[in-house]
Amino acid sequence: MDPSNPVADFNAFFIQEIGAVLFGIVFFFLWRQSRAIYFGLWAAAWGLRGVAAIFGYQLLADSGGVGWLAPYATFDFAFAIVLIAAARAGFGTGLREWRAILRLVALLPVFVVLIYGVAMYSRLQAYHSSHALLMGFIYLYNFIQLRRQGGMGFRIFRLSLVVLSAAFFEHAFVFLWVYNRGDAPTWARYLHHESYYDFALHCVMAFSAMAMWSETQMDRLRGLVAEVEDLRRESSHRSDLDALTGLLNQAALSRRVEQPDALDCVVAVCDMDNFREINNRYGHLVGDEILRNVGSLLQRSIRHEDEAYRWGGDEFVVLFLHQTADVAGRRMGDVEHRLKDFQVRGFGALPISFSWGVAETNGRPLRQALDEADHSMYAFKRARAELNGEHQRTH
């Protein structure tokens, strides 16, 4: 049987039409969901392919006549042009280099004239072989252009492209072999229709495109979840901050104290001895400025892993993690020394008297160490007050 004049195969025609409609719907759905021009162009290409199949069937049913070849070849060539445009566009939201695509469209009349020439002086195998060769290169071009890394769906989609490319190259080779022999075996008839394995390969390509879109949506969803989690952590962190000093607030300290896990740290409790007097003498705005600067000083005087809290009023708590009481005491002494040279805008030097107490957890609950440091701080404050009183009496 000569494949240039086969009997039209209704089953193959319906497979080709159903495939064009199915793949067009799949890619149209992907375009509507993602707005990726790549999927939109594939949807348009399959629409053109469906129209071309109708003319292809008429071509086969016309007893070898070439009257239907021009419209069939025109829509097939348009199908190829749109796939080239898809490869050049990629997964962006706009079509780049659209003028180059328009120039390809302008070649359609020339292409139709050439097809008529081939049909008049040669058999249809020449057209089918050149068409199969063209489609092989186009699918290979799409495979090469899609270099972006993706998930399993993306890899299967690219694999289906290269397998389809190999299948069309095989079709072109067989057509050339049949053309050169001068007679065609019966099995070569399948090349004029959408074969079952061509349909299966296109199904794999279409549904792997859906899997690729699903993976993209999952990646986007995971990104949104991570963003929401970051916002939640940031919001939670901000709710734990004291608005005036920028240190962690009393609520954050209460949660820290209630944690059941033992904490290896040194607890330092400190406050200003004469803060109430400063508030009464200079006003609350000056008092707020002092608290703000003390908070900043404490934050600069500890390590990144340490924690500083405003316990309330002019009282502060510092947790020196994995540290000794001697080192913590020296740090607090440095803070006191720097506060002696404290400057208030508009008032000049305003020395701050600073008292503190420290306690190591030593495997105890944090609450017990906090109570011990608090008592130690008040003992230090009373001892300093007694010492200042004796000094005043002696003078």
C-alpha positions in Angstrom: 0.0 0.0 0.0 1.4 3.4 -1.0 1.3 5.8 1.9 0.8 8.7 -0.5 -2.7 7.4 -1.1 -3.9 5.5 2.0 -7.5 4.9 2.9 -8.5 7.3 5.6 -8.4 5.8 9.1 -11.4 7.0 11.2 -9.9 5.7 14.4 -6.6 7.5 13.8 -8.4 10.7 12.9 -10.5 10.6 16.1 -7.4 9.9 18.2 -5.7 12.9 16.6 -8.8 15.2 17.1 -9.4 14.0 20.7 -5.8 14.5 21.5 -5.7 18.0 20.1 -8.9 19.0 22.1 -7.6 17.3 25.3 -4.1 18.8 25.2 -5.6 22.2 24.2 -7.9 22.1 27.2 -5.1 21.1 29.6 -2.7 23.8 28.4 -5.5 26.4 28.4 -6.3 25.5 32.0 -2.6 25.8 32.9 -2.5 29.2 31.2 -5.6 30.5 33.0 -4.2 29.4 36.4 -0.6 30.5 36.0 -0.8 33.2 33.3 2.5 31.8 31.9 2.6 32.7 28.2 4.4 29.3 27.6 1.2 27.4 28.5 -1.0 29.8 26.6 1.0 29.4 23.4 0.8 25.6 23.7 -3.0 25.9 24.1 -3.2 28.0 20.9 -0.9 25.5 19.1 -3.1 22.6 19.9 -6.1 24.5 18.6 -4.3 25.0 15.3 -3.3 21.3 15.4 -7.0 20.3 15.7 -7.9 22.3 12.6 -5.0 20.9 10.7 -6.1 17.4 11.5 -9.5 18.0 9.8 -7.7 19.1 6.6 -5.3 16.2 7.0 -8.2 13.7 7.1 -9.7 15.3 4.0 -6.3 15.0 2.3 -6.2 11.3 2.9 -9.8 10.7 2.0 -9.4 12.6 -1.4 -7.7 9.6 -3.1 -4.3 11.2 -3.2 -5.4 14.6 -4.4 -3.4 17.6 -3.2 -6.2 20.1 -3.0 -6.4 19.8 0.8 -2.6 19.9 1.2 -2.4 23.7 1.3 -4.7 24.4 4.2 -3.4 21.3 6.0 0.2 22.4 5.6 -0.7 26.0 6.6 -2.2 25.1 9.9 0.5 22.6 10.6 3.1 25.3 9.9 1.2 27.7 12.2 1.3 25.0 14.9 5.1 24.8 14.5 5.5 28.6 14.6 3.5 28.9 17.8 5.7 26.2 19.4 8.8 28.1 18.4 7.3 31.2 20.1 6.5 29.2 23.2 10.2 28.0 23.4 11.4 31.6 23.0 8.9 32.9 25.6 9.7 30.4 28.3 7.7 30.7 31.6 7.5 34.5 31.7 4.3 36.4 31.7 4.9 38.3 28.5 6.0 37.4 25.0 9.5 38.6 24.2 10.7 39.1 20.6 7.2 38.9 19.2 8.4 40.7 16.0 10.5 37.6 15.1 7.4 35.5 15.5 5.5 37.8 13.1 8.3 37.5 10.6 7.8 33.7 10.7 4.1 34.1 10.2 4.8 36.2 7.1 6.5 33.2 5.6 3.2 31.3 5.5 2.3 32.2 1.8 5.8 31.2 0.7 5.5 28.0 2.6 2.2 27.2 0.9 3.6 27.8 -2.6 6.5 25.5 -1.8 4.1 22.8 -0.5 2.1 22.9 -3.8 5.4 22.6 -5.7 6.4 19.6 -3.7 3.0 18.0 -4.1 2.9 18.6 -7.9 6.4 17.1 -8.6 6.8 14.7 -5.8 4.9 12.3 -3.7 3.5 13.3 -0.3 6.2 11.4 1.5 8.5 14.3 0.8 6.2 16.7 2.6 5.6 14.2 5.5 9.3 13.6 5.9 10.1 17.4 6.0 7.2 18.0 8.4 8.4 15.2 10.7 11.9 16.6 10.6 10.7 20.1 11.4 8.6 18.9 14.4 11.6 16.9 15.7 13.7 20.0 15.7 10.9 22.1 17.3 10.4 19.6 20.2 14.2 19.4 20.6 14.4 23.3 20.6 11.7 23.4 23.4 13.7 20.8 25.3 16.9 22.9 25.0 15.2 26.2 25.9 13.7 24.9 29.2 16.9 24.9 31.3 15.3 26.1 34.5 15.7 23.6 37.3 12.4 22.2 38.7 10.8 19.2 40.3 9.9 15.8 39.0 7.0 17.1 36.8 9.4 19.6 35.1 12.0 16.8 34.5 9.3 14.5 33.0 8.0 17.3 30.8 11.5 17.9 29.4 12.0 14.1 29.0 8.7 13.8 27.0 9.9 16.6 24.7 13.1 14.9 23.9 11.4 11.5 23.4 8.8 13.1 21.1 11.7 14.7 19.2 13.3 11.3 18.7 9.9 9.9 17.6 9.5 12.6 14.9 13.1 12.1 13.7 12.2 8.4 13.4 9.1 9.3 11.3 11.3 11.4 9.0 13.8 8.6 8.6 11.1 6.1 7.7 9.4 8.5 5.2 12.8 9.1 3.5 13.4 5.4 3.3 10.0 4.7 1.9 10.4 7.6 -0.6 13.7 6.3 -1.9 12.5 2.7 -2.3 9.6 3.7 -4.6 7.1 1.4 -2.9 5.8 1.4 0.6 5.1 -1.5 3.0 1.7 -1.6 4.6 3.1 -0.8 8.1 4.2 2.6 6.8 0.5 3.7 6.7 0.6 4.7 10.4 2.9 7.6 9.7 -0.1 9.6 8.1 -2.0 9.6 11.4 -1.6 10.3 15.1 -0.3 6.9 16.2 -1.2 5.4 19.6 2.3 5.8 21.0 2.4 9.4 19.7 -0.8 10.0 21.6 0.6 8.4 24.7 3.7 10.5 24.6 1.7 13.7 24.2 -0.5 12.6 27.2 2.7 12.2 29.3 3.8 15.6 28.2 0.5 17.3 29.0 0.0 15.7 32.4 3.6 16.2 33.4 2.9 19.9 32.5 0.1 19.8 35.0 2.4 18.1 37.6 4.9 20.9 36.9 2.3 23.5 37.5 1.2 21.7 40.7 4.8 21.7 42.0 5.1 25.4 41.2 1.9 26.0 43.2 3.2 23.9 46.1 6.5 25.8 46.0 4.6 29.1 46.1 2.4 27.8 48.9 5.4 26.8 50.9 6.9 30.2 50.3 3.7 31.9 51.5 3.6 29.6 54.6 7.3 30.5 55.4 6.5 34.2 54.9 3.5 33.9 57.2 5.6 32.1 59.8 8.3 34.8 59.6 5.6 37.5 60.1 4.2 35.5 63.0 7.6 35.2 64.6 8.3 38.9 64.0 4.9 39.9 65.4 5.5 37.6 68.4 9.0 39.1 68.9 7.6 42.6 68.7 5.0 41.8 71.3 7.8 40.6 73.6 9.7 43.9 73.4 9.4 46.8 75.8 8.4 49.8 73.8 10.6 52.2 75.8 13.9 50.4 76.2 13.8 47.9 73.3 14.6 45.1 75.7 12.4 42.0 76.3 9.4 42.8 78.5 8.0 41.4 81.7 5.7 39.1 79.8 8.6 37.5 77.9 10.5 37.1 81.3 7.4 35.4 82.8 7.3 32.9 80.0 11.0 32.3 80.3 10.7 31.6 84.0 7.8 29.2 83.5 9.8 27.0 81.0 10.4 23.6 82.6 13.8 23.1 81.1 16.8 23.8 83.3 18.8 26.8 82.1 22.6 27.1 82.6 23.1 30.7 83.2 23.8 33.5 85.6 20.9 35.8 86.6 21.6 39.4 87.2 18.9 41.7 88.7 19.7 45.5 88.7 18.0 48.8 89.2 18.8 52.5 89.7 19.1 53.7 93.3 18.0 57.3 92.8 15.6 57.0 89.9 12.5 58.2 91.8 14.4 61.3 92.9 15.4 62.0 89.3 11.9 61.6 88.1 10.6 64.0 90.8 13.3 66.5 90.1 13.7 66.5 86.3 10.3 65.0 85.2 9.2 61.8 83.5 10.5 62.7 80.1 14.1 62.8 81.5 13.3 59.6 83.4 12.2 57.9 80.1 15.3 59.1 78.4 17.4 57.6 81.2 15.6 54.3 81.0 15.9 54.2 77.2 19.7 54.8 77.4 20.1 52.2 80.2 18.3 49.7 78.1 20.6 50.5 75.1 23.6 50.2 77.4 22.6 46.8 78.7 22.0 45.6 75.2 25.4 46.7 74.1 27.1 45.2 77.2 25.9 41.6 76.7 26.6 39.0 74.1 24.2 38.0 71.3 23.1 34.8 73.0 22.5 36.6 76.4 19.0 38.0 77.2 18.1 41.4 78.8 14.7 42.2 80.1 12.9 45.2 81.6 11.3 43.7 84.7 9.3 46.8 85.5 9.9 50.5 86.4 13.7 50.9 86.7 14.4 47.2 87.3 16.2 45.1 84.8 17.1 41.4 84.5 20.0 40.0 82.5 20.5 36.3 81.7 24.1 35.5 81.0 23.9 32.1 79.3 26.7 29.6 80.0 28.6 32.1 82.0 30.1 32.4 85.5 29.0 34.7 88.3 32.4 36.4 88.3 32.2 37.3 84.6 28.6 38.5 85.0 29.6 40.6 88.0 32.4 42.3 86.0 29.9 43.0 83.2 27.5 44.7 85.6 30.3 46.6 87.2 31.2 48.0 83.8 27.6 49.1 83.3 27.7 50.9 86.6 31.0 52.6 85.8 29.6 53.9 82.5 26.4 55.2 84.1 28.5 57.4 86.4 29.4 59.5 83.4 25.8 59.6 82.1 24.8 62.8 80.3 21.2 64.1 80.0 20.5 66.5 77.1 19.9 70.0 78.5 21.1 69.0 82.0 24.6 67.9 81.6 26.2 65.2 83.7 23.7 63.2 85.8 25.5 60.3 87.6 23.3 57.2 88.0 23.7 55.0 91.1 23.3 51.4 90.0 22.8 48.3 92.2 22.8 44.7 91.2 22.8 41.1 92.4 23.7 37.9 90.6 23.0 34.2 91.2 23.9 31.1 89.3 21.2 28.6 88.4 23.3 25.5 89.1 20.6 23.2 87.8 17.9 25.0 89.8 14.7 26.4 88.3 15.2 29.9 86.9 12.6 31.3 89.3 14.8 30.3 92.3 17.9 31.9 90.8 15.9 35.0 90.0 14.7 35.3 93.6 18.2 34.9 94.9 19.6 37.5 92.6 16.8 39.9 93.6 17.5 39.4 97.3 21.2 39.9 96.6 20.5 43.1 94.7 18.5 44.5 97.7 21.2 43.4 100.1 23.8 45.2 98.0 21.6 48.3 97.9 21.1 48.3 101.7 24.9 47.8 102.3 25.6 50.7 100.0 23.0 52.9 101.7 24.5 52.1 105.2 28.0 52.8 103.9 26.9 56.2 102.4 25.2 57.0 105.7 28.3 56.3 107.8 30.4 58.3 105.3 28.0 61.3 105.7 28.1 61.0 109.5 31.9 61.0 109.6 32.0 64.2 107.5 
